[in-house]
Amino acid sequence: MPIARAAKRAVVRLGAVTLAGALLAACGGSSDDSSSDSAGGKVTITVDLFGSFGYKEAGLYAEYEKLHPGVTIKQTDTEDEADYWKSLQTRLAGGAGLADVQGIEVGRIASVTQQQADRFEDLKKYGADSLKDQFAPAKWAAATGKGGEVLGLGTDVGPEAMCYRTDLFQQAGLPTDREELAKKWSTWDGYLDLGKQYKAKAPAKSAWLDSVGSLYSIMIGQEKERYYDASGKLIWEQNPALRSAWDHAVQAAEAGLSAKLDQWSPQWNQAFSAGSFATIPCPAWMLGYIKGQAGEAGKGKWDVAKLPGGAGNWGGSYLAVPKAAKHKKEAYELIKWLTAPEQQTKLFQKQGNFPSATGAIEKVADAKDPFFSDAPIGKIFGDAAKEAPVQVLGVHDQNIAQQITNALSEVERKGTAPEKAWSNAKKGVENTIG
């Protein structure tokens, strides 16, 4: 979730009805090379993720343990991906405190393949090269090292759509039909114009969107080149597509369209049930999070429509095995099973994580979600996944994105002049990546 987020990434703790989206979680570890925990062949496989990948909630761990007597899976969670990554870097540097399985957000995978390949197992050692045709080419290629090492197996991808509250739209006199809305907000300018209409008649204490940071993140997810070009050169300052995403986010802030909520904060979580915002740009993994926060009372009040401005991707993750893991072979067998098409299909059906395994994508094409007013999410997210550009991933994508969203928060919260905030973002990037 299974990004995003440039902004922070957390995700589903509840799965309901038919589907939902999620990003993932954990923290824990060990570091010797013994192959079992005790006599008798019993093994505890530790899994360290961020947010909530939804495996436990979807019953996949319990199913795997039933299929493999003697195996116990222990997962620990870190909600904020930025905190998770910082902790992981410390543990990788020390070679201790690592879990058997570590989650890697897509915005970090280039760091693994280009700078830290020596700290993770080459999964070809265990036969992973035979799985290549199981995954979308871009998903597989992103986790391949310079020497051809397979450094992780893909979990979900983050095709994007727009989630919205039909009840709030009705109260503001706006149309609620997903097809009509897709036409009205076919561009991001159209989306902001509709937001201004909403603001004029909005229910009390309700904004158009949750935060301008989420608007920026979803827009930049529509671009092939964001922070680096294909040669590995930093281009973010000169990238017109990035500046357009920034400008639209600034416009939303200055027009007062945002609820000014930090994603993954307690206040943001409460806002899903309180009706504090009417729309939220949502990658597939976000659906499960919305369900978990809005609860049963939110069923039928939400819907999903095509995203303004074209298809994009926000988020998606990998499962990797550190060289310091205690149970390398057992860890590989677990992640091979978790990322297989059958399990990716189950995870989408129960949690909403959109699969990266090609066989699973075909199986979910007709899926609808009762919670989201029977929205045809299989088609909406499936079309987005097919149309989304193959993104250029850079070593510091996530760090740069975080500095930009921090700067946008200054505009949104403090009224900082946009050019001053942009300058602050530039300084933040320079201090973070050198």
MOQUIUR-V136711 format. One record per residue. SS is DSSP state (helix for helix, strand for strand, loop for the rest). OMEGA is omega in whole degrees, 0 to 359 (NA if undefined). Layout:
# MOQUIUR-V136711
SS & OMEGA
SS & OMEGA
This chain:
# MOQUIUR-V136711
loop & 328
loop & NA
loop & 251
loop & 55
loop & 115
loop & 174
loop & 181
loop & 182
loop & 172
loop & 174
loop & 195
loop & 170
loop & 177
loop & 170
loop & 180
loop & 173
loop & 188
loop & 188
loop & 177
loop & 184
loop & 182
loop & 172
loop & 203
loop & 195
loop & 165
loop & 176
loop & 179
loop & 176
loop & 184
strand & 184
loop & 172
loop & 189
loop & 178
loop & 188
loop & 176
loop & 183
loop & 183
loop & 176
loop & 180
loop & 175
loop & 178
loop & 184
strand & 172
strand & 179
strand & 180
strand & 182
strand & 185
strand & 186
strand & 178
strand & 180
loop & 174
loop & 182
loop & 176
loop & 183
loop & 180
loop & 183
loop & 180
loop & 178
loop & 184
helix & 177
helix & 180
helix & 179
helix & 180
helix & 179
helix & 179
helix & 179
helix & 183
loop & 179
loop & 182
loop & 179
strand & 173
strand & 179
strand & 180
strand & 180
strand & 173
strand & 191
strand & 167
strand & 188
loop & 184
loop & 181
helix & 180
helix & 177
helix & 179
helix & 183
helix & 179
helix & 178
helix & 180
helix & 179
helix & 179
helix & 182
helix & 176
helix & 180
helix & 180
helix & 179
loop & 181
loop & 178
loop & 183
strand & 176
loop & 176
loop & 178
strand & 177
strand & 175
strand & 178
strand & 178
strand & 186
helix & 179
helix & 179
helix & 190
helix & 178
helix & 176
helix & 179
helix & 185
helix & 185
helix & 186
helix & 188
loop & 182
helix & 181
helix & 181
helix & 180
strand & 178
loop & 169
loop & 187
helix & 173
helix & 178
helix & 183
helix & 177
loop & 185
helix & 181
helix & 178
helix & 183
helix & 189
helix & 183
helix & 180
helix & 187
strand & 172
loop & 185
helix & 182
helix & 180
helix & 180
helix & 185
helix & 184
helix & 181
loop & 180
strand & 182
loop & 182
loop & 180
loop & 180
loop & 179
loop & 173
strand & 191
loop & 177
loop & 175
strand & 186
strand & 175
strand & 182
strand & 167
strand & 186
strand & 175
strand & 193
strand & 174
strand & 176
strand & 175
strand & 183
strand & 181
strand & 181
helix & 181
helix & 179
helix & 176
helix & 180
helix & 181
helix & 180
loop & 177
loop & 179
loop & 176
loop & 181
loop & 181
loop & 186
helix & 179
helix & 178
helix & 179
helix & 180
helix & 178
helix & 182
helix & 179
loop & 178
loop & 175
loop & 178
helix & 174
helix & 178
helix & 178
helix & 180
helix & 177
helix & 178
helix & 177
helix & 178
helix & 176
helix & 179
helix & 182
helix & 183
helix & 182
helix & 186
loop & 172
loop & 182
loop & 176
loop & 178
loop & 179
strand & 182
strand & 180
strand & 187
loop & 180
loop & 179
helix & 176
helix & 179
helix & 176
helix & 178
helix & 184
helix & 182
helix & 179
helix & 182
helix & 176
loop & 178
loop & 186
loop & 176
loop & 179
loop & 183
loop & 185
loop & 178
strand & 170
loop & 185
loop & 179
loop & 181
loop & 180
loop & 175
strand & 182
loop & 192
loop & 182
loop & 183
loop & 186
loop & 182
helix & 179
helix & 178
helix & 181
helix & 177
helix & 177
helix & 177
helix & 183
helix & 179
helix & 178
helix & 177
helix & 178
helix & 179
helix & 179
helix & 184
helix & 178
loop & 179
loop & 183
loop & 187
strand & 174
loop & 176
loop & 183
loop & 175
loop & 179
loop & 180
loop & 176
loop & 177
helix & 181
helix & 177
helix & 179
helix & 181
helix & 185
helix & 180
helix & 179
helix & 183
helix & 182
loop & 183
loop & 175
strand & 186
strand & 180
strand & 173
strand & 174
strand & 189
strand & 166
strand & 183
loop & 183
loop & 181
helix & 185
helix & 180
helix & 179
helix & 179
helix & 178
helix & 183
helix & 182
helix & 181
helix & 178
loop & 183
helix & 180
helix & 181
helix & 183
loop & 179
loop & 178
loop & 182
strand & 175
strand & 182
strand & 178
strand & 178
loop & 184
loop & 172
loop & 170
loop & 179
loop & 185
loop & 177
loop & 179
strand & 177
strand & 175
strand & 190
strand & 188
strand & 177
strand & 171
strand & 183
strand & 180
loop & 179
strand & 177
loop & 179
loop & 180
loop & 181
loop & 185
loop & 186
helix & 184
helix & 179
helix & 178
helix & 178
helix & 180
helix & 178
helix & 184
helix & 174
helix & 181
helix & 182
helix & 184
loop & 177
loop & 182
helix & 182
helix & 181
helix & 177
helix & 177
helix & 179
helix & 182
helix & 177
helix & 182
helix & 183
helix & 186
helix & 178
loop & 179
loop & 184
strand & 188
strand & 172
loop & 177
strand & 187
helix & 180
helix & 180
helix & 181
helix & 180
helix & 185
helix & 185
loop & 187
loop & 184
loop & 185
loop & 173
loop & 182
strand & 180
helix & 181
helix & 181
helix & 174
loop & 181
loop & 177
strand & 179
loop & 189
helix & 176
helix & 179
helix & 183
helix & 182
helix & 177
helix & 177
helix & 180
helix & 180
helix & 180
helix & 187
helix & 184
loop & 179
loop & 173
loop & 190
loop & 172
loop & 182
loop & 180
loop & 185
loop & 186
loop & 180
helix & 186
helix & 180
helix & 180
helix & 180
helix & 181
helix & 179
helix & 180
helix & 180
helix & 174
helix & 181
helix & 177
helix & 177
helix & 177
helix & 178
helix & 185
helix & 188
helix & 189
helix & 183
loop & 178
loop & 178
loop & 184
helix & 181
helix & 175
helix & 179
helix & 178
helix & 177
helix & 178
helix & 177
helix & 179
helix & 178
helix & 179
helix & 178
helix & 181
helix & 180
helix & 184
helix & 186
helix & 176
loop & NA
